[in-house]
Amino acid sequence: MLGVFSGDVVDVPAELMAAGSRTPCPKTQALELVNRFVGSTRGVVLLKFGGVARLAFRPVGQAFIRTRFVTEDAIQCLFKGVLTNLASLRQLYGLRKCHDEAATVIEAYKVLRDQSPDPPSSLLSHLSGSFAFVLFDMMSSSILVASDVDGMVVRLFWGITSDGFLAFSDDLELLKRSCGKSLAPFPQGCFYSNTLGGLKSYGSPGDRVIAVLENEEEIFGVTFKVERSADSG
C-alpha cells in the first residue's frame, strides 16, 4: 500500500529531512513514486485527492495480510493486516458484523472525533492484531497513520520525496528509490497525525519518541525509537 501527502497538508518530520540532507542520495518526485507503484503490478487501485494526497493499493494477497480499502463520509482508510478482536470492537462501537478492519477503524475514528472528549488516536489502544493503516480525513485534511506494537508481520516505512511529499508504504524498495536517506522504518506501537502532535507512542503512552541518526552505510537515514521513562520501567 502507498499513501503520499503534500507538505501543504502535513508537517514533514524535521528528523527525516535532516537525515536526507546529511547524506544526499538520489530521490524522485512524488508523482514518479506513485507511477512506479501503479506500474509495479496489475490491478493496482489509485485514488487521487486534488494535489494534496494519493492513496494506492494492491487488492490481492494472502487473506491474513491483504490490504483493505474503505471510504465513508469523506474518510479514506487503507488497512493492511488483521485485527484479532473485531468482535469486541464491533460491540464497543455498535457496528454490524459486515464491518471489516478498515471500516471498523473509520467508524471508531468517527465516534471519537464527533462524540468523545478523547482524541481520535485513542482508538489505537483498543486494537489488537498485526496491522498498519493510513487514514485520511478529507473534511479536516487530517491523517492518522499507525503500526501495531510488534511490527513483525506488517512492516511500514515512511520517507520524504524530492518535492517534499511525505510518503508511507509497506514497500521498502519503492520508498528507497524515491526518498533516498530521508527514509525510516515507521516505529512500532506509534502513530503519526498532522493534527494530533506529530509522531507519538500509543503503545507506551507518556514516553517520548526520539530520532537516532544512522550510519551512512545503513539503508535508513534515521530510526525512531520510544525512549522509556524511569516510571514506565
N, C-alpha and C positions, 0 to 999 in steps of 0.2 A: 504494500500500500504506500501511497505518497500523499503528503499534504504540503503545499507550498503557499506561503503567506507573505504579502508585501510588507516592507519596512514601514509603510504608511499606516499599517494596521497593528503590527506587533512591535514590541521593543526588542530589537536584536540584542541578545546577551553580549555584553562587552567582553567577557572572557573568550567567547568563541571568535569574536572579531579580532581580539588581540593575538590569539594563537595563530590565526592566519597571517597576520601582519609580521609576526616574529619569524616565521619560516614560510616565505612566499612559495606557493605551489600553483600549478595551473588550475584555473576554475572556469566554469561556464556560467552563462546567464540562466535564469530560472526557466525560461521558455525551452532552452535546449535540454535541460534536465527533464522537464515534463515530456517533451517529444521522445526522448530516449526511453523513458519508462513506457510510454504508449506503444513504441515500436519494438519493445523487447519480447513481446509475445502476443498471440492472438487473443481477442476478446477483452482487451483492457477497456474499462469504462472510465471516461474522463468527464469531470464536471467543472465548469468554469463559473466564477462569480465575479464578473467585471474584471478589473485589473488588480484585484486585491487577493484573490485566492484561487487555487486549483486543488481539486481532490481527484485521485485516480486509484483504481484498484483492479486486481485480477480476481474475478468471481469464481475461480476454480481452486482446487487444492483439497487436502485431506479435510474431512469433516471437522476434526478436532481443532485445526489451526487455520481454517479458511477465513477469508475476510468477508465481513458482512457490512452492508451499507443501508442506512435508513435516513430518510428526510421527512421531517414533520414540523409544521409550524415555523418554517424558516430556520430550522436547526438541522444541521447535517452531521452524521456520525459515521466514521469508519472504525470498525471494531475488528481486531484480529485476535483469535484465541477462543477461550471458553470460560464461562462463569459456572462455578460448581454449586452455587447457591441461588440459582434462578428462581426456584420455587418460593424460597423465603423472601426474595426481593419482590416478586410479584405480589405476595401477600402484604409486605410492608408498604408498597406504594399503590396498592389497589389495582394491579394490572391484570390483563387477561392472559390466559395460558399461551396464546399465539405470539406474545411478545418475545422476540429473540434478544440476544445480548445487546445489539446496537439500539434496538427500540427501548429496551429497559433502561439503558444509560440515558437516553434522551428524556424519557418520562421522569426518571429520578431527578435529572437536571432541572426540568421544568418545575417540578414540585418545590424544590429547594429555592430556585430562582424567584418564584412567584408567591410562595406561601410560607416560607420559613425565614426566620432571622439568621439562620446559618448560611454560610456561603455555599454556592453550588458544588464546590470542591469537596464538601463534607460527604457527598455520596460515595467517595472513594473508600471511606472507612467501612462501608457496607459490602464491598465487592470482594469475593473470594474466587480464585482461579488463576489461570495463566492467560494474560492478555496485554494488549496495548491498544489504545484508541486515540483518535483525533476527532474532536468535536468542534464545530464552527457554528456559532450563533449569529446569524446574519443581521438580526434586529439590532444588536449592540456591537457588532463586529468583534465579538469575544471568541477566543479559542480556549479550549481546555484539552490538554494532551497529558496522558498518563501511562505508566507502565506498572505492572504488578510488582509485588515486593520481592519476588525471586528472580524474575527476568531470565529464566533458564530456557523456557520453551519458545516464547515470543520475544525477540530482541528488537529494540527500537533504537534508531540513531537520529541525530539532528545535526544540521550544519547551515552555513551561510553561503549563498551563491555569489557570483561576482557582482551582481547588480543589487545585492543587499536583501534578497528574499530569504526568509527563514524556512527551512525545509525539514520535514520529518519523514522517515521511511524505515521499513524493515530490510531494505536492500542496501547493504553497506557499500558494495562496489559501485552502485549507481550514484550514491551521495559522494563517494570519494572522488569520482571523476569531475564532479561539479563544485565541490566545496573545498577542495584542497586540504589544508591543515585547519581550516575553520570547521572542524568536524569532531564529534564526540559521541560516545555511547549515551543514550538517554538513561539517567540514573534510575535504578530500581526503587520502587516504593515512593516515587516522586511524581509531581505534576508541574506543568508549566501553564500559566494563564497570563495573558496580557492585561487582564483587569483585576487579578487577584494577587498581585505582588510578585509576578515572575515565577522563578523556579523554587519550589518548596517541597519538603518531605511530608507525605501524609502517613507513611509507614512508621515514622518516628517523629510525631508532632513536637514542636518545640526545639528540635535540633536543626541547626542551620546547614545549608548545602554550600560547600566550598568548591572552588575550582583549583585543580592541580595541573600545572603545565607539564606536558610530557616531553621526553627527549626527542630530538629532531628526527631520529631514525624510526620512531614509532608511527603507526598509521594515523593515530589521533593526535590532534594538536593539544587537546586538553581533556581531562577527565573530571567529572563532577562527583563528589562524594559527600555523604552525610557525616558531618562531624558530631560524634556522640558527646553529649554533655556529661558531666560527672553525675548529675541527678538521674540520667537515663540508664546508668550502669554500663 
